[in-house]
């Protein structure tokens, strides 16, 4: 349906066995369903003992926000972004972190 839209969560879409190629997977998602993306769900992740540990606060992991933002700036600059695992105490630092990345592109 043309009415169906998705909230794209790039960390959840990364295959556990291939997180080191995250840019490839994010780019592929944009190729496949960028027109269906209504919002982006932002969180971070790390790799511990070869296993993806998702759900970290933005900026506390290894997700390549610069790559994601370069695609967003080009393809969907006005899309809503929803931040996970932030608190009122971390809101300002997360916003600054993301703002600095966006402005560096």
Phi and psi in degrees as a GROMACS rama.xvg file:
@    title "Ramachandran Plot"
@    xaxis  label "Phi"
@    yaxis  label "Psi"
@TYPE xy
-67.8845  -13.1097  UNK-2
-87.2862  -12.9839  UNK-3
-78.8687  126.366  UNK-4
-126.565  164.743  UNK-5
-129.549  152.839  UNK-6
-96.6235  113.888  UNK-7
-86.5215  122.937  UNK-8
-113.434  92.4586  UNK-9
-61.0552  -33.7255  UNK-10
-66.9133  -42.5297  UNK-11
-66.7696  -28.7703  UNK-12
-80.1106  -12.3421  UNK-13
-71.5178  125.453  UNK-14
-67.2142  136.501  UNK-15
-53.9836  -36.1125  UNK-16
-85.9559  0.813657  UNK-17
-143.575  36.1309  UNK-18
-65.853  -26.4366  UNK-19
-67.4634  -15.4473  UNK-20
-106.261  38.6336  UNK-21
-58.644  -37.0664  UNK-22
-61.1792  -39.4879  UNK-23
-61.1296  -43.0565  UNK-24
-71.3078  -38.8192  UNK-25
-66.7474  -44.1893  UNK-26
-60.6009  -42.7072  UNK-27
-63.3726  -39.7174  UNK-28
-60.565  -41.4899  UNK-29
-64.8639  -37.4083  UNK-30
-64.3863  -38.0056  UNK-31
-82.0718  -42.6531  UNK-32
-143.769  32.638  UNK-33
-58.6151  -34.9103  UNK-34
-70.6444  -18.5937  UNK-35
-93.9467  -8.8137  UNK-36
-73.8531  122.397  UNK-37
-104.269  -23.5809  UNK-38
-159.45  160.325  UNK-39
-118.32  132.417  UNK-40
-98.5958  115.975  UNK-41
-103.246  127.371  UNK-42
-156.588  178.3  UNK-43
-122.471  174.577  UNK-44
-153.06  165.165  UNK-45
-136.346  172.336  UNK-46
-115.843  122.796  UNK-47
-125.852  120.231  UNK-48
53.8068  38.6768  UNK-49
78.8405  6.87001  UNK-50
-118.541  135.008  UNK-51
-69.0215  127.636  UNK-52
-111.538  101.197  UNK-53
-90.7266  167.558  UNK-54
91.7305  17.005  UNK-55
-79.1948  157.168  UNK-56
-63.4545  140.706  UNK-57
-51.095  127.839  UNK-58
95.9888  -9.9397  UNK-59
-98.6821  6.85668  UNK-60
-135.397  -150.385  UNK-61
-118.227  13.4076  UNK-62
-66.8798  139.059  UNK-63
-89.2395  84.0181  UNK-64
-65.9804  -29.3018  UNK-65
-62.6518  -42.3984  UNK-66
-64.7173  -48.0201  UNK-67
-58.2331  -46.8773  UNK-68
-66.4651  -31.6359  UNK-69
-64.8723  -37.6613  UNK-70
-69.6465  -42.6888  UNK-71
-62.9972  -44.0314  UNK-72
-60.1028  -37.2554  UNK-73
-80.5243  -42.6161  UNK-74
-101.312  -35.5982  UNK-75
-147.664  63.2346  UNK-76
-65.8912  -18.3845  UNK-77
-106.55  11.8626  UNK-78
-68.6049  147.664  UNK-79
-74.6592  139.601  UNK-80
-119.96  129.205  UNK-81
-108.373  124.451  UNK-82
-97.0641  129.183  UNK-83
-101.758  153.138  UNK-84
64.9032  27.6898  UNK-85
-100.639  159.276  UNK-86
-129.387  167.649  UNK-87
-55.2108  -31.768  UNK-88
-72.7584  -26.2557  UNK-89
-103.625  -5.18487  UNK-90
-55.5104  -46.4288  UNK-91
-65.3456  -42.6292  UNK-92
-69.4143  -36.5213  UNK-93
-65.9458  -45.7753  UNK-94
-60.4661  -42.3616  UNK-95
-64.7706  -44.5154  UNK-96
-56.9434  -50.5748  UNK-97
-68.5578  -40.5285  UNK-98
-61.0526  -43.7696  UNK-99
-62.8987  -40.7461  UNK-100
-64.9195  -48.102  UNK-101
-56.7288  -43.7793  UNK-102
-75.5064  -15.0509  UNK-103
-83.6357  -8.73066  UNK-104
